[in-house]
Amino acid sequence: MAKGNTQRHLRIGKIGLEKESLRTDAQANIAQSDHPTALGAALTHPFITTDYSEALLEFVTPPLANSSEALAYLDDIHHFVYPRIGTESLWPASMPPRLSGEQSIRIAHYGSSNLGQMKEVYRRGLGYRYGKTMQVIAGIHVNLSIDEDFWPLWQTLKGDHSECRDFIDQQYFIQIRNLQRVGWLIPYLFGASPVVDESFRHAGASTLAEFDRHTRIAEEATSLRLGDIGYTNHRENEIGIKACYTSLPEYVHCLSSAINKPYRPYEEIGVNVDGRYRQLNANILQIENEYYSNVRPKQITYANEKPTDALLHRGVRYVEIRSLDLNPFSSSGVEQTQLDFIELLFLYCLLADDSSIDRRQREEIDINAYEVSHHGRRPQLELRRDGKSVPLAEWGGSIFAEMRALAELLDKPQYIAALNRYQSALHNPQETLSARVVSEMKSTSSTYLEMIHGYAKNYQAGMQTLAPEREKEWIRIAAESSAKQRQVEADDGLSFADFLNEYFSD
C-alpha cells in the first residue's frame, strides 16, 4: 500500500469510552444509597447507567471522531454527575473501597419492567456463581473501529473477492487474535491495581502479602483486576467455556452453545426458587456478557436483541478492549497518551500476523496474561512465545519497533510521543503505572484507602460546574430517560417468565 493511501485511509473510524466508578461515602465505604434520581434512569439513560452494583456507576460516551473528543465527553459526564451525588465521591481506582462483606454490595435495580428485571436477575446470578466481590472491580473499556473508507482498499490490496461484510468480519477477528497475543502490554504498562484494601475478601486475596495493616499487596503485580482475584470465569477450561476466535460464526457458536448447555453446579443453585429468580438459567452462561474476555467483537443491538444475533445479522461494528484499569492519577480515569498508545496498538494488530490461534498459543496467551497481571514488575520476567521463553523487555521492544515504524508511516506525532513516553518502562518496571501506585503509597505512608480516597476528594473538590447550556442538555437527557423507563414498564404485556422464554427461544 502506498504511503499516501495508508495515511489517508488507515485510521481509527470511531472511538467510545465506557468508565465504571463506584460511589463511596465520606468514610470511603461503598455507597449504600439508591442510584441518584437526578442522574436519570439507569435502565434507559444512554450515557449514565450502572453496572453490577447500585453503587457502580457506568459512564458511556457515544462513538466519536477521536479520543480527545471522547475524553472531553467523559469529562462532561463527570461534571454533571459530581454535583448530584451529594457528599459521596467517585472512587478513582479499579479495586474497590472499604466493603463490609457481600451484604454491603447492593445489586443494581432497574425498575419493574421485564427488561429491568432481566438485568437485575442476571446480576443476581453472577453473585451466586462467582460471588459479589469480584463484580465491584471497576475498569475502562475502549471501543474502537477502523475507518470504513479503509476496507475496500485493503480488500483489493489483499486480493480478496469475498463479500465486503465477510471480509471486514475476518479482518476484525485477525485484529482480535493479535490483541490477545500482544495484549499483555496494556496491563503491563497501565495496570494500576497491585494492592487491595483488607476488606476485599475474595478467596484469592488470602495469598496476598501485608503492605500495611489495612492493605494487601502482590509485590510484583500490575493488575490484580485482571488476575485470579479479578474478572474470571472460574473453571472455564473444565466446563468448556473458552470462546473461539477463528471466525465470527465459530465465535457465535461457542457462546451460543455455552448459553444453551446446562451445568450441574448452576442447576443446584436453582433458577426460580420459591417464586424468586436466582439466575436467568442454569446454563454455563446466562447471557453472552457473562463471558469475561479482555477483548470482544461488538455490534449495536436492537431492543431485546441478543448480542450474538446482532453479530450474525450485521457483522462486527467495533472492537471492545476491556483490559484497562482505572488510572487513579487522572480525574477521568484515563489519560490522552494512554489512548494514543491503545489506538496505535489497535491499528498495529490489524496489520500483524493473520494466523489462527492453536491450542499451544491459547495456553501461552493465558500464561502470559497471568504472569503479567501477577508478576509483571518482576525484573527480567520471561513470557511464552511460539513454544519458547522470551524476555518481556525483548518481546515488547520488537513490538514497539514495529509500532514505531507504523506511526512514522502514518505520520502521527501523538502516536510517536506515546511510544517515547512508555518505551523505557519495558526495561524498567518501576516506570509502570502499578509501580507508581506502590511508590506513592510508600512515600506518603498511606494505606490504599487513604491514598485513593484523597484523590477522590480532590477530584470532587476540583470539579467545576458545566456551562449553563450543557447543564440544561444533561438535565433534559436525564428527564427523558426517566420518562422512557416509565413507558417501558407501562408497555409490558408478558409475564416475566414468558418474557424470558421468548428471549431465549430463538
QUIWO-V360889 format. One record per backbone hydrogen bond with DSSP energy under -0.5 kcal/mol. CO is the residue of the C=O (numbers start at 1). NH is the residue of the N-H. E is the energy in kcal/mol with one decimal. If there is no record, write none. Layout:
co->CO nh->NH e->E
co->CO nh->NH e->E
//
This chain:
co->2 nh->6 e->-2.5
co->3 nh->7 e->-2.6
co->4 nh->8 e->-1.9
co->5 nh->9 e->-2.2
co->6 nh->10 e->-2.3
co->9 nh->11 e->-1.4
co->11 nh->147 e->-2.4
co->14 nh->145 e->-1.7
co->15 nh->64 e->-2.8
co->16 nh->143 e->-3.1
co->17 nh->61 e->-2.7
co->18 nh->141 e->-2.9
co->19 nh->59 e->-3.2
co->21 nh->57 e->-2.2
co->22 nh->91 e->-3.1
co->23 nh->31 e->-2.8
co->24 nh->89 e->-2.2
co->25 nh->28 e->-1.9
co->28 nh->98 e->-2.5
co->29 nh->25 e->-2.4
co->36 nh->39 e->-1.6
co->37 nh->40 e->-1.7
co->40 nh->42 e->-0.5
co->41 nh->44 e->-0.6
co->41 nh->45 e->-2.3
co->47 nh->60 e->-2.7
co->49 nh->58 e->-2.8
co->52 nh->108 e->-2.6
co->53 nh->56 e->-1.0
co->55 nh->23 e->-2.6
co->55 nh->57 e->-1.2
co->56 nh->51 e->-2.7
co->57 nh->21 e->-2.5
co->58 nh->49 e->-2.8
co->59 nh->19 e->-2.8
co->64 nh->15 e->-2.3
co->66 nh->70 e->-1.8
co->67 nh->71 e->-2.7
co->68 nh->72 e->-2.1
co->69 nh->73 e->-2.3
co->70 nh->74 e->-2.4
co->71 nh->75 e->-2.4
co->72 nh->76 e->-2.0
co->73 nh->77 e->-1.9
co->74 nh->78 e->-1.9
co->75 nh->79 e->-2.2
co->76 nh->80 e->-1.7
co->77 nh->81 e->-2.5
co->78 nh->82 e->-2.6
co->79 nh->83 e->-0.6
co->81 nh->84 e->-2.4
co->82 nh->85 e->-1.4
co->85 nh->88 e->-2.2
co->89 nh->24 e->-2.3
co->89 nh->91 e->-0.6
co->94 nh->138 e->-2.4
co->98 nh->30 e->-2.1
co->101 nh->100 e->-0.6
co->101 nh->104 e->-1.8
co->102 nh->105 e->-1.7
co->104 nh->106 e->-0.9
co->106 nh->54 e->-2.8
co->113 nh->117 e->-2.8
co->114 nh->118 e->-2.4
co->115 nh->119 e->-2.1
co->116 nh->120 e->-2.0
co->117 nh->121 e->-3.1
co->118 nh->122 e->-2.4
co->119 nh->123 e->-1.6
co->120 nh->124 e->-2.2
co->121 nh->125 e->-2.6
co->122 nh->126 e->-1.8
co->123 nh->127 e->-1.9
co->124 nh->128 e->-2.0
co->125 nh->129 e->-2.5
co->126 nh->130 e->-3.0
co->126 nh->131 e->-0.7
co->127 nh->131 e->-1.5
co->132 nh->135 e->-1.1
co->132 nh->136 e->-0.5
co->133 nh->136 e->-1.5
co->134 nh->137 e->-1.0
co->139 nh->20 e->-2.3
co->140 nh->324 e->-0.9
co->141 nh->18 e->-2.2
co->141 nh->143 e->-0.5
co->142 nh->144 e->-0.5
co->142 nh->321 e->-2.9
co->143 nh->16 e->-2.2
co->144 nh->319 e->-2.9
co->145 nh->13 e->-3.3
co->147 nh->150 e->-1.8
co->147 nh->151 e->-0.6
co->148 nh->151 e->-0.7
co->148 nh->152 e->-0.6
co->149 nh->153 e->-0.6
co->150 nh->154 e->-2.5
co->151 nh->155 e->-2.7
co->152 nh->156 e->-2.1
co->153 nh->157 e->-2.4
co->154 nh->158 e->-1.9
co->155 nh->160 e->-2.3
co->156 nh->159 e->-1.2
co->163 nh->167 e->-2.4
co->164 nh->168 e->-2.5
co->165 nh->169 e->-2.2
co->166 nh->170 e->-2.4
co->167 nh->171 e->-2.4
co->168 nh->172 e->-2.5
co->169 nh->173 e->-2.0
co->170 nh->174 e->-1.8
co->171 nh->175 e->-2.2
co->172 nh->176 e->-2.4
co->173 nh->177 e->-2.3
co->174 nh->178 e->-2.0
co->175 nh->179 e->-2.3
co->176 nh->180 e->-1.7
co->177 nh->181 e->-1.9
co->178 nh->182 e->-2.6
co->179 nh->183 e->-0.8
co->182 nh->185 e->-1.9
co->183 nh->186 e->-1.6
co->183 nh->187 e->-0.7
co->184 nh->188 e->-1.9
co->185 nh->189 e->-2.5
co->186 nh->190 e->-3.1
co->187 nh->191 e->-1.6
co->189 nh->433 e->-1.9
co->191 nh->434 e->-0.5
co->193 nh->224 e->-2.7
co->194 nh->218 e->-2.2
co->196 nh->216 e->-2.8
co->197 nh->200 e->-2.0
co->199 nh->201 e->-1.4
co->200 nh->202 e->-0.7
co->202 nh->205 e->-1.3
co->203 nh->206 e->-1.3
co->204 nh->207 e->-1.4
co->205 nh->208 e->-1.5
co->209 nh->211 e->-0.6
co->209 nh->217 e->-2.6
co->212 nh->215 e->-1.0
co->214 nh->198 e->-2.4
co->215 nh->211 e->-2.2
co->215 nh->212 e->-1.3
co->216 nh->196 e->-2.4
co->217 nh->209 e->-2.3
co->217 nh->219 e->-0.7
co->218 nh->221 e->-2.1
co->220 nh->377 e->-3.0
co->222 nh->193 e->-1.9
co->223 nh->226 e->-1.0
co->224 nh->227 e->-1.2
co->225 nh->231 e->-2.1
co->227 nh->230 e->-1.6
co->230 nh->232 e->-0.8
co->232 nh->234 e->-0.8
co->233 nh->236 e->-1.2
co->235 nh->239 e->-2.3
co->236 nh->241 e->-2.7
co->236 nh->242 e->-0.6
co->237 nh->240 e->-0.7
co->247 nh->251 e->-2.3
co->248 nh->252 e->-2.6
co->249 nh->253 e->-2.3
co->250 nh->254 e->-2.3
co->251 nh->255 e->-2.1
co->252 nh->256 e->-2.9
co->253 nh->257 e->-2.5
co->254 nh->258 e->-1.8
co->255 nh->259 e->-2.0
co->256 nh->260 e->-1.2
co->257 nh->261 e->-0.7
co->258 nh->284 e->-0.6
co->258 nh->285 e->-1.8
co->260 nh->262 e->-0.6
co->261 nh->284 e->-2.5
co->263 nh->266 e->-1.1
co->263 nh->267 e->-2.0
co->264 nh->268 e->-2.0
co->265 nh->269 e->-0.7
co->266 nh->270 e->-1.1
co->271 nh->273 e->-0.8
co->271 nh->278 e->-3.6
co->271 nh->279 e->-0.7
co->272 nh->274 e->-0.6
co->273 nh->276 e->-1.3
co->276 nh->273 e->-2.5
co->282 nh->263 e->-2.3
co->287 nh->290 e->-1.5
co->288 nh->291 e->-2.1
co->290 nh->292 e->-0.7
co->291 nh->293 e->-1.2
co->294 nh->322 e->-3.3
co->296 nh->320 e->-3.0
co->298 nh->317 e->-3.0
co->298 nh->318 e->-1.9
co->302 nh->305 e->-2.1
co->306 nh->310 e->-2.2
co->307 nh->311 e->-2.0
co->308 nh->312 e->-2.4
co->309 nh->313 e->-2.6
co->310 nh->314 e->-2.4
co->311 nh->315 e->-2.2
co->318 nh->298 e->-2.8
co->319 nh->144 e->-2.7
co->319 nh->321 e->-0.6
co->320 nh->296 e->-2.1
co->320 nh->322 e->-0.6
co->321 nh->142 e->-2.7
co->323 nh->325 e->-0.6
co->324 nh->140 e->-2.6
co->326 nh->328 e->-0.9
co->327 nh->330 e->-1.8
co->330 nh->333 e->-1.0
co->333 nh->327 e->-2.6
co->335 nh->339 e->-1.7
co->336 nh->340 e->-2.2
co->337 nh->341 e->-2.1
co->338 nh->342 e->-2.3
co->339 nh->343 e->-2.5
co->340 nh->344 e->-2.1
co->341 nh->345 e->-2.6
co->342 nh->346 e->-2.3
co->343 nh->347 e->-2.2
co->344 nh->348 e->-2.8
co->345 nh->349 e->-2.3
co->346 nh->350 e->-0.8
co->347 nh->350 e->-0.6
co->347 nh->351 e->-1.1
co->348 nh->351 e->-0.6
co->348 nh->352 e->-0.9
co->356 nh->358 e->-0.7
co->358 nh->362 e->-2.5
co->359 nh->363 e->-2.2
co->360 nh->364 e->-2.3
co->361 nh->365 e->-2.7
co->362 nh->366 e->-2.0
co->363 nh->367 e->-2.6
co->364 nh->368 e->-2.9
co->365 nh->369 e->-2.2
co->366 nh->370 e->-2.1
co->367 nh->371 e->-2.9
co->368 nh->372 e->-2.6
co->369 nh->373 e->-2.1
co->370 nh->374 e->-2.7
co->371 nh->375 e->-2.9
co->372 nh->376 e->-1.3
co->373 nh->222 e->-2.0
co->373 nh->223 e->-1.2
co->375 nh->378 e->-2.1
co->378 nh->381 e->-1.4
co->381 nh->392 e->-3.2
co->383 nh->390 e->-2.7
co->385 nh->388 e->-1.5
co->388 nh->385 e->-3.0
co->390 nh->383 e->-3.2
co->391 nh->395 e->-2.5
co->392 nh->396 e->-3.1
co->393 nh->397 e->-2.1
co->394 nh->398 e->-1.8
co->395 nh->399 e->-2.0
co->396 nh->400 e->-2.8
co->397 nh->401 e->-2.2
co->398 nh->402 e->-1.9
co->399 nh->403 e->-2.7
co->400 nh->404 e->-2.7
co->401 nh->405 e->-1.9
co->402 nh->406 e->-1.8
co->403 nh->407 e->-2.8
co->404 nh->408 e->-2.5
co->405 nh->409 e->-2.0
co->406 nh->410 e->-2.6
co->407 nh->411 e->-0.8
co->407 nh->412 e->-1.9
co->411 nh->413 e->-0.7
co->412 nh->415 e->-0.8
co->412 nh->416 e->-1.7
co->413 nh->417 e->-2.5
co->414 nh->418 e->-1.7
co->415 nh->419 e->-2.1
co->416 nh->420 e->-2.5
co->417 nh->421 e->-2.1
co->418 nh->422 e->-1.8
co->419 nh->423 e->-1.8
co->422 nh->425 e->-0.8
co->422 nh->426 e->-0.5
co->423 nh->426 e->-1.6
co->424 nh->427 e->-1.1
co->424 nh->428 e->-1.3
co->428 nh->431 e->-2.4
co->429 nh->432 e->-1.7
co->432 nh->436 e->-1.6
co->433 nh->437 e->-1.7
co->434 nh->438 e->-1.8
co->435 nh->439 e->-2.9
co->436 nh->440 e->-2.5
co->437 nh->441 e->-1.9
co->438 nh->442 e->-2.2
co->439 nh->443 e->-2.7
co->440 nh->444 e->-1.9
co->441 nh->445 e->-0.6
co->441 nh->446 e->-2.0
co->442 nh->445 e->-0.7
co->447 nh->451 e->-2.5
co->448 nh->452 e->-2.4
co->449 nh->453 e->-2.6
co->450 nh->454 e->-1.7
co->451 nh->455 e->-1.8
co->452 nh->456 e->-2.5
co->453 nh->457 e->-2.4
co->454 nh->458 e->-2.1
co->455 nh->459 e->-2.7
co->456 nh->460 e->-2.1
co->457 nh->461 e->-2.4
co->458 nh->462 e->-2.0
co->459 nh->463 e->-0.6
co->460 nh->463 e->-0.8
co->462 nh->464 e->-0.7
co->467 nh->471 e->-2.7
co->468 nh->472 e->-2.4
co->469 nh->473 e->-1.8
co->470 nh->474 e->-2.4
co->471 nh->475 e->-2.2
co->472 nh->476 e->-1.9
co->473 nh->477 e->-2.2
co->474 nh->478 e->-2.2
co->475 nh->479 e->-2.3
co->476 nh->480 e->-2.5
co->477 nh->481 e->-2.1
co->478 nh->482 e->-1.8
co->479 nh->483 e->-2.1
co->480 nh->484 e->-2.4
co->481 nh->485 e->-2.2
co->482 nh->486 e->-1.9
co->483 nh->487 e->-1.8
co->484 nh->488 e->-2.5
co->485 nh->489 e->-2.3
co->486 nh->490 e->-1.9
co->487 nh->491 e->-1.9
co->488 nh->492 e->-0.6
co->489 nh->492 e->-0.6
co->495 nh->499 e->-2.4
co->496 nh->500 e->-2.4
co->497 nh->501 e->-2.2
co->498 nh->502 e->-2.4
co->499 nh->503 e->-2.4
co->500 nh->504 e->-2.6
co->501 nh->505 e->-0.7
co->502 nh->505 e->-0.5
//
